[in-house]
Amino acid sequence: MMNYFPDEVLEHVFDFITCHKDRNSVSLVCKSWHRIERYSRRRVFIGNCYSISPERLIARFPGVKSLTLKGKPHFADFNLVPYDWGGFVYPWIKVLAETGIGLEELRLKRMVVSDESLELLSKSFVNFQSLVLVSCDGFSADGLAAIAANCRFLRELDLQENEVDDHRGHWLSCFPESCTSLVSLNFACLKGEVNLGALERLVSRSPNLKSLRLNRSVPLDTLQKLLMRAPQLVDLGIGSYVHDPLSEASNKLKHAIQRCKSIMSLSGFLEVAPRCMSAIYPICGNLTTLNLSYAPGIHGNKLTKLIQHCRKLQRLWILDCIGDKGLGVVASTCKELQELRVFPSDPFGAGNDAVTEEGLVLVSAGCPKLNSLLYFCQQMTNAALITVAKNCPNFIRFRLCILDPVRPDPVTNQPLDEGFGAIVQSCKQLKRLSLSGLLTDQVFLYIGMYAEQLEMLSIAFAADSDKGMLYVLNGCKKLRKLEIRDCPFGNAALLEDVGKYETMRSLWMSSCEVTLGGCKTVAENMPSLNVEIINESGQTVFNLDEGQKVDKMYLYRTLVGHRKDAPESNQTYLKCRGDLTRSDHHEPSLNDMIKDMKLKNISGDDDFIISESNNFKLQSQLFEKEEAEIMILKWKRL
Amino acid sequence: MEGSVAYDNDLNLKATELRLGLPGTHEEQQAVSSSTVRNNKRPNGESDARNETAPPPKAQIVGWPPIRSYRKNNSQPKKTESEGVGIYVKVSMDGAPYLRKIDLKVYSGYPELLQAVENMFKFTIGEYSEREGYKGSDYAPTYEDKDGDWMLVGDVPWEMFITSCKRLRIMKGSEARGLGCGV
């Protein structure tokens, strides 16, 4: 009966399906669903900007309004990728502008964003509302000025941890008086001084403002005035928090803060005089998110006292100066805690305050809802990890970084294989895992065996042989991103199953044992993969011979072949034999294709990339014959 | 096959004494494991540097620990935020039984400072004018500067003041009036 619904009805039903994975699944059911979904899709996520082109994006989704793009590989965050590697957003904005797309939202991560792009963006899309830049670079205050001045209906300007070239504050004064639509403004990562009067007026005329994160230059008395004008705030990032607790300014602040009954998220304290924390206590009871990871000035008793007021906390980001004892306070206070991140306050020292396995065990015992962890610590034991695994079987993200990269269990002197093994065995929903410490091939055997839902794995200074990598590639069926540095994995591991890489977004290997020859073999056999080699030792790749190891290899699936914007000097693509669209494929049967699809678990992917590929166009045509039956089956699964 | 690296359990070879860092600082275990890590790799600048003296191995490994560079560049070490960096001066008030101490760094200017002092000792200072000093009350805020002279608070720019002020004294009564209040 379902095939007789008019398109509008199906479209209305699809409106309720917002998750990317589900929409991708919907699009594979049959030809008519593919078509309806296509035209009604508003939000698109592209996990690797080089996996597809803006032209093809628009051809598939002409009604796109919100685009999320990610550029550089994750390890670029740690300076492992040359600054000129790529990830430019300009070509995307240009094409979107030229084809008249009604873009309203752009979310970018690890991309190069020039002032020119921001200017073009601000002038090309009348209804542009939301710009979110995370860990991007390439722009200055001038680009921001263009956004402020030209985006008449701007609702969101959210700048998170970007490296900005210049920090002048003039951009904030560029918001016209007519701009009253702001809901979210986050400029905490900028260093420049903004015009405080302009800021106050902007906040005054933004009745919908819910999220405001200030930078270091905004002083306390301005903060107090802003809070008085925006008591409806839900998310606050404090810039400078320096005052004498006995002063009038402090009293005024207390009064202003108390009026803000909706604040649930607090961050910043970029400059802080810790004696004044008591002014914050009245709002602590409502906080669900607290980020003090940029506030080393709050530590010791001041920190623990603050946390003791935060009984509803679900997400806590903190520095390791909290110490194991402080984590004990977290464990006894924050019973709703789901996410904990503990960053090192002194990455290169052996700080006395730093946390150890004890703190983690305390939190795991006290916070049963814990499901996401990023933990930098001095040491870890197998016993502790086993206890944590028992206490918290719900981990979705488990990222452990022992500061000394190959440190064994200090009590037993053993590798941490058993500890991590316990984590993957117990946490059946684990999607992301980062390993550290001394590790042999054994831990990878466990990961391959137990980590069935694992999507992202980060490995450094681990394993004994190719077997480690093979266990993972063979075992983790849902693996999407694998990033490896300084491990003894070579060509045997790389080449065992190159088809696997088509089911993944990307593979990064640096300071491993793979050679130019190995990389070439992958490239020559897999036209759907780009294989990039980055050699920083000053030697161009062309001078390497096949037996030489490559410094860094980054391979990723793509539908659009080699990119044209790679820096020539230290990088290359390995060209594949033959064409991307060669027609000498034998036609697979429907059964083969379904089996293939199941094995590769492709339809569940966030990215729509694979559903785009030629194989699936063919498949949808075949589906149309058995439309009704298939629809009902798929509907149930959704 | 070239992929395999035999990682022997070198951890027990304390006798190797491949120590990095100053003697007595790191545990031997840490130093040994870090220096033997992946030594079979082709030599590059990093591993050579690691075998030299002084800085701990972690400081030499590119991209380790894996912290976003924005965070690395924007996290000040705890020490500069500690209270030891404040400029603490004694504050005495004529007639008060004991002195107080305040941190001049906490204030951004004279009005804030004076208000704080007023609150501390529960009195009012009066209006400052360049010509006449503090009018309208019995009190005058003064400070001892680097030369040992007693000066009226407010005459010099704030930045100059906080670097030259050694202690504060709230003068009362006739002594206060004698400081050029023009009465």
Interface residues (C-beta under 8 A of the other chain):
Chain A: F75 D77 F78 N79 L80 S135 E161 N162 E163 C189 P219 V242 H243 D244 L246 S247 E248 A249 V272 A273 S293 Y294 P296 G297 H299 L319 C321 F343 P344 S345 D346 P347 F348 A350 F376 C401 L403 D404 P405 V406 R407 P408 P410 N413 S434 L438 T440 S458 A460 F461 D464 S465 D466 R485 D486 P488 F489 G490 N491 A492 A493 S511 E513 T515 S537 K549
Chain B: M1 E2 G3 S4 V5 A6 Y7 L11 N12 T25 H26 Q29 Q30 S33 S34 V37 R38 K41 R42 N44 P56 P57 K58 A59 I61 V62 G63 W64 P65 P66 I67 R68 S69 Y70 R71 K72 N73 N74 S75 Q76 P77 K78 E81 S82 I102 D103 V106 Y107 S108 E112 Q115 A116 N119 M120
